[in-house]
Amino acid sequence: MSYLERNLKSTPRGFGKVLYFHWPLAILIATISGVGFLMLYSVAGGNIDAWAQPQMYRFVVGFVMMFIIAMIPIAFWQRMAIFAYLFAIALLLVVEFFGDVGGGAQRWIDLGFIRLQPSELMKIALVMVLASYYDWLDESQVSKPQWLLLPLALIAIPTALVLKQPDLGTAMLLVAGGGVVIFAAGVSLWYFGALLAALAGLVAAVFYTRGTEFELLNDYQYRRIETFLDPSISPYADGYHITQSKISLGSGGYAGRGFMEGTQSRGNFLPEKHTDFIFATLGEEFGFLGGITLLGMYMLIIAFCMISAMRNKNRFASLLTMGIAATFFFYFSVNMLMVMGFAPVVGVPLPLVSYGGSAMMVLLGAFGLIQSAHIHRPR
Amino acid sequence: MMEFDHKGDIKRSRLSRRALMLGGIQTAVAGVIGWRMHQLGVKEGDQYRLLAEENRINIQLLPPARGLIYDRDGDLLTINDRVYAIEMVREQSRDPELILNRLAQLLPLTQDDIDKALADMKKRRAFVPVTVATGLEWEHIAAVSANAPALPGVTPVLGLNRQYPKGPEFSHIVGYVGSVSDYDLNETDDHDPLLRIPRFKIGKTGIEATLEKPLRGEAGIKRIEVNSLGRVIRELDRKEGASGVDIQLTVGQELQTYTLNRLKGHSASAVVMDVTNGDILALASGPTFDSNKFLKPISQADWKDMNDPHYRPLVNKAVAGTYPPGSTFKMVVALAALDAGVVDAAEEVYCPGHMEVAKRKFHCWKRGGHGHVHLREALRYSCDVYFYDLALRVGIEKITLMAHKLGLGERPNIQLPSIKEGLMPTKDWKRKVKKKDWVLGDSINAGIGQGFVLASPLQLAVMTARIASGMKIEPRLINLYNNELYPTRGLEPLDINPAHLELVRRGMYEVSNHRRGTAYGARLKEDRGGPMAGKTGTSQVRQITAAERRKGVVRNEDLPWNRRDHALFVAFAPAANPRYAISVVVEHGGGGSAVAAPIARDIMARTIKLGDKGYGNLPNTRTREQT
């Protein structure tokens, strides 16, 4: 990094670390969150109390948390990886048995002050534990099948638990996030080729078993996929979401209808306008320009992370950064593709923008890890 | 150290390679996202913008207030009653059954009503509003409005219900309104979106039907911004419609009621006209029906009554009934012969009681015959043989020509439905329609208004008015149309020698006022406004065979009702200075002089007694309801 680059021979210490923070990344995160506040203010019809303000409080808490995590050496987080993973597994088991049922799926643990979503935590914990594993494993061994078993199990266990909730979106993100770490670690491309083939087979199997007693997905999951493939099946039921969000995005045109002028969200035509479909409102009010700007900012975050990861000689830090960046990428890309009708409606929020405590906190925490990796990189 | 570094470099380069691959994939996906944004927002933006507008903007029709119909005195014949109703749109309700059950807690809805509404909604397209309940009180509407958030797709509406305060007396003229049928929607040229409003009513018969479009008015349009539940956020703009036009009839209630009452007990009709301007003062067809009964589901018994096959209450016989005019047609024959110059006032014809033409005997109604009669006498006694002779002399073509001059065989131009034009035969007509040649017997029959000749009571009234006034008077049913005087038509003199008209009028005078005139018994005395001049008619509806005649013709009273003769009478009064004309037709009533003439006399007496009070003013201010 060229800014404030002093040829340090060793990692910075104490409050001096603040200087070596990845400030552009932090500012970008704050900017995107700011866009989120604006949008939440707008979809509430100019009401700050509904969503924008609680979101701001969480952001402040999360941002502070990000700094705290960043201050702690990455080596500590590497040691914590396995515990974070086990903790997240334990929480998933807790929701499995005691969780509140919200929106037809068990996802939450209500701790009173915050409703914790263990699957969000799991996404980061999984990346941490896999990065830690591949840091420990000699690189020449990575493509050996016996050394692949453990990482696959590490992915499979939480995925199975999340699927059981059922939460298809998070399950997909877990598999993808874990897969990216394995990929980055250098596992032979043949495996991935085989995986793609297997995936195609699985998709076929999913549809082939529909209606039999061996159904792999729930009925609502089938329906969501079906309406994704053809929204006109039921424009006022399942396809309603996609149809309306496409209308919102499209009606924004090039420059949008202007802040607070979105008729789709103000008229409540848009479902889940403050959570999963908030991008549609952004598109409606700020148009193609607004959407592409947000996408650009997201991609800049990814770029910062990838560059930081490539420059980092610490293998754990590098893999962790890439894994988290990939998870972040999956968040916004799946959400945007879904809102634009290119992916099934799977319930993935727009990171840092959608209303929601857990995701915001976990993401800021994860960026704390990336910052820590950046600050404490070997010189 | 060196080796480690080297190995480290290899490691790094592999990780970097993978990172670049990842970055490449991510960039590609981002590219797809950006392309899709461009496609949605920029390339297809207009289309989605339109869809968003459709989402947001709901166009509501503002049904106009239907035009009102007044009688001659300026009294209302129709009123628009305020009524509250509840409409529901299926697609906005999402779960109509649930919403209906919620509604049932607020409104008096039975399970039947709910089932019917559900069936209605299923039948129609999802966005079509369906009336769930009607005839509601204001409290119900208030309750529904208060609970609107829990009742998506439900809208209270204010409607106007047509009522007919005068009941049966004007039913044939005013008619009634009814729901729009599939036929109205699909088979007519009327594409007014108002027709698609649930339970919108349009005229089905009478003036309500013939003047449907002006009475209906023009729909206003209200554009409102709504949310996804159909809840109104704000009104964007509105274009007021125009209420339907108001109409004042020439018919007054008092005379109309009297006329109908006088026809009671018969299947009969009567038309009273002002011969000076064609104003129809009464146009009655008995028995009548009550228009109000068509506003609600009709009971079986009522339906049966209204469709009585003999008395046919639903048919306006005054315009839709056509009858052989019988002897009332003799004026036409007389005028045709006089104008053609084949006869004069003094020429006498000998009537032995029958006439033989081509080995067929044509009888006079008086078996002994009338002896030598001239034209006035022939009219006075209604001598058939005289007119047989005249008809043969002048020929059917000239008779028909004269009939048309007097309005027979022409469609009367008034604003009522199912007006019949009757029939005035010609030789060509018979060849074309009946595929037979015209024979002398046909002319003979036509001479006494039998055979093929058909006319409606309205036409007979017009004929009488023209003879009485000497002008081409046209009937006029509407006085004010949208606050403008409806024109009087036909004030030019007839293309008939006035002296001949005067002669025929004289003959008609004698019918009613000569001691031996056929209608002397039903003359209008001077103290009742008389004298009047008339002509009786008795038209056969059956053929009397020679054999029957030998045995002696069966008396009318002994025949089954529907084979009895029609009784007709036409008249004008006062005889010296004609002002009013009347025609009365009593179906299967028997003799014109015995049945129709007294009815006509009484109606005429009442007409004269009521006199010409002129038109009543329409109320200037009245509340125009607009929903």
Chai-1 contact restraints between the chains, C-beta under 6 A:
chainA,res_idxA,chainB,res_idxB,connection_type,confidence,min_distance_angstrom,max_distance_angstrom,comment,restraint_id
A,E139,B,K11,contact,1.0,0.0,6.0,A-B,restraint_1
A,A184,B,R18,contact,1.0,0.0,6.0,A-B,restraint_2
A,G186,B,R14,contact,1.0,0.0,6.0,A-B,restraint_3
A,Y236,B,E91,contact,1.0,0.0,6.0,A-B,restraint_4
A,I247,B,Y48,contact,1.0,0.0,6.0,A-B,restraint_5
A,I247,B,L51,contact,1.0,0.0,6.0,A-B,restraint_6
A,I247,B,A52,contact,1.0,0.0,6.0,A-B,restraint_7
A,L249,B,L40,contact,1.0,0.0,6.0,A-B,restraint_8
A,G250,B,L40,contact,1.0,0.0,6.0,A-B,restraint_9
A,G250,B,G41,contact,1.0,0.0,6.0,A-B,restraint_10
A,G250,B,E44,contact,1.0,0.0,6.0,A-B,restraint_11
A,G250,B,G45,contact,1.0,0.0,6.0,A-B,restraint_12
A,G250,B,Y48,contact,1.0,0.0,6.0,A-B,restraint_13
A,S251,B,Y48,contact,1.0,0.0,6.0,A-B,restraint_14
A,S251,B,R49,contact,1.0,0.0,6.0,A-B,restraint_15
A,S251,B,A52,contact,1.0,0.0,6.0,A-B,restraint_16
A,G252,B,G41,contact,1.0,0.0,6.0,A-B,restraint_17
A,G253,B,G41,contact,1.0,0.0,6.0,A-B,restraint_18
A,G253,B,G45,contact,1.0,0.0,6.0,A-B,restraint_19
A,Y254,B,V42,contact,1.0,0.0,6.0,A-B,restraint_20
A,T263,B,A52,contact,1.0,0.0,6.0,A-B,restraint_21
A,T263,B,R56,contact,1.0,0.0,6.0,A-B,restraint_22
A,Q264,B,A52,contact,1.0,0.0,6.0,A-B,restraint_23
A,G267,B,R56,contact,1.0,0.0,6.0,A-B,restraint_24
A,G267,B,N227,contact,1.0,0.0,6.0,A-B,restraint_25
A,G267,B,S228,contact,1.0,0.0,6.0,A-B,restraint_26
A,N268,B,N227,contact,1.0,0.0,6.0,A-B,restraint_27
A,N268,B,S228,contact,1.0,0.0,6.0,A-B,restraint_28
A,F269,B,N55,contact,1.0,0.0,6.0,A-B,restraint_29
A,F269,B,S228,contact,1.0,0.0,6.0,A-B,restraint_30
A,G287,B,G41,contact,1.0,0.0,6.0,A-B,restraint_31
A,F288,B,M37,contact,1.0,0.0,6.0,A-B,restraint_32
A,F288,B,H38,contact,1.0,0.0,6.0,A-B,restraint_33
A,F288,B,G41,contact,1.0,0.0,6.0,A-B,restraint_34
A,F288,B,V42,contact,1.0,0.0,6.0,A-B,restraint_35
A,G291,B,M37,contact,1.0,0.0,6.0,A-B,restraint_36
A,I292,B,G34,contact,1.0,0.0,6.0,A-B,restraint_37
A,I292,B,M37,contact,1.0,0.0,6.0,A-B,restraint_38
A,L295,B,I33,contact,1.0,0.0,6.0,A-B,restraint_39
A,L295,B,G34,contact,1.0,0.0,6.0,A-B,restraint_40
A,M299,B,A30,contact,1.0,0.0,6.0,A-B,restraint_41
A,I302,B,Q26,contact,1.0,0.0,6.0,A-B,restraint_42
A,M306,B,A19,contact,1.0,0.0,6.0,A-B,restraint_43
A,M306,B,G23,contact,1.0,0.0,6.0,A-B,restraint_44
A,A309,B,A19,contact,1.0,0.0,6.0,A-B,restraint_45
A,M310,B,S16,contact,1.0,0.0,6.0,A-B,restraint_46
A,M310,B,A19,contact,1.0,0.0,6.0,A-B,restraint_47
A,M322,B,A19,contact,1.0,0.0,6.0,A-B,restraint_48
A,F329,B,Q26,contact,1.0,0.0,6.0,A-B,restraint_49
A,S333,B,V29,contact,1.0,0.0,6.0,A-B,restraint_50
A,M336,B,I33,contact,1.0,0.0,6.0,A-B,restraint_51
A,M340,B,R36,contact,1.0,0.0,6.0,A-B,restraint_52
A,F342,B,R36,contact,1.0,0.0,6.0,A-B,restraint_53
